[in-house]
């Protein structure tokens, strides 16, 4: 058990500083983190449209405040209201997730012949639970492994569950942990699911979703992870 716990430690990722997508980070203007830039970013029009701002490609004080609020909400740094690749990458991912609707396994990549199974689409950072072809719960946004700590793909099984798991090395709680591959597990984090760059391998979830997965899954249930997280 101790060995499992030690392996579980490496799976928790709680901070993020780099891009979640495979876009080069555009250098933002050098300003204090609390200031609001007056410069338009390379994704100004896309960001304006996403936020419901007038789409003119020009940075206004109102634009900057709206962009900055989005950045602060999701832990995107520096949060100076600059429409760079990291900010647009998060927004673009949100758009793609929304477009999935209630048919997350439209591509048929998650097995439908396993009964109860938890599916994880790394490309779209979405997870859901299905029984055969019937959707049971989700899809919900998740936060998976960053570059160098990728969530491993393939067919897995939940082998250990610990509702009150704690990373003893870092003294970090990992509530509702359900381990399915080495130290990689579904578990709750108190972060935005779009907080870049990602976890240390675990599939991070909101408290609501982690609790629901805890109630729906059990030891021995299948987990299927596929795709590739943008930026890895």
Beta strands, then each sheet from edge to edge (+ up, - down):
strand 1: 116-121
strand 2: 126-131
strand 3: 134-141
strand 4: 154-157
strand 5: 160-167
strand 6: 172-181
strand 7: 184-188
strand 8: 203-205
strand 9: 222-226
sheet 1: 3+ 2- 1+ 9+ 4-
sheet 2: 5+ 6- 7+ 8+
end
